[in-house]
Amino acid sequence: MNMKSVMIFDPNDTDEQTVTKFMNWMRDNHSAVGDRNVPNAQETQEYLRRYTG
């Protein structure tokens, strides 16, 4: 689709690991944040339902 990047959080990660992943993602994908091609929560859920069957 039109997604540029996806951030996946693992529930088994510690808070520190989650923050580190998020900060790395923000650093590497800062131009994608706020981009109209990045799906909102509803669009993401629909995408996942469609493709993870």
C-alpha positions as CSV (number, residue, x, y, z in Angstrom):
1,M,0.0,0.0,0.0
2,N,1.1,3.6,0.6
3,M,2.8,2.9,4.0
4,K,6.3,4.2,4.3
5,S,7.2,2.5,7.6
6,V,5.8,0.6,10.5
7,M,6.8,0.5,14.1
8,I,6.2,-2.9,15.8
9,F,6.2,-3.0,19.6
10,D,6.8,-6.4,21.3
11,P,4.8,-6.8,24.6
12,N,7.8,-8.7,25.9
13,D,10.2,-5.8,25.5
14,T,11.2,-3.8,28.5
15,D,10.2,-0.1,28.7
16,E,13.8,0.8,27.8
17,Q,13.8,-1.5,24.8
18,T,10.5,0.0,23.6
19,V,11.8,3.6,24.0
20,T,15.0,2.7,22.2
21,K,13.1,1.2,19.3
22,F,10.8,4.2,19.1
23,M,13.7,6.7,19.2
24,N,15.5,4.8,16.5
25,W,12.4,4.7,14.4
26,M,11.8,8.4,14.9
27,R,15.4,9.2,13.9
28,D,15.2,7.0,10.8
29,N,11.7,7.9,9.7
30,H,11.2,11.5,10.8
31,S,10.0,12.5,7.4
32,A,7.2,9.9,7.5
33,V,5.6,11.4,10.6
34,G,2.7,13.5,9.7
35,D,2.8,12.3,6.1
36,R,-0.6,12.0,4.6
37,N,0.4,8.5,3.3
38,V,0.9,7.1,6.8
39,P,-2.3,5.3,7.7
40,N,-4.3,6.2,10.8
41,A,-5.2,3.6,13.4
42,Q,-8.4,2.5,11.6
43,E,-6.6,2.1,8.2
44,T,-3.8,0.1,9.9
45,Q,-6.3,-2.3,11.5
46,E,-8.0,-2.8,8.2
47,Y,-4.7,-3.4,6.5
48,L,-3.7,-6.0,9.2
49,R,-7.0,-7.8,9.0
50,R,-6.6,-8.1,5.2
51,Y,-3.1,-9.3,5.1
52,T,-2.5,-11.3,8.3
53,G,-5.5,-13.5,7.9
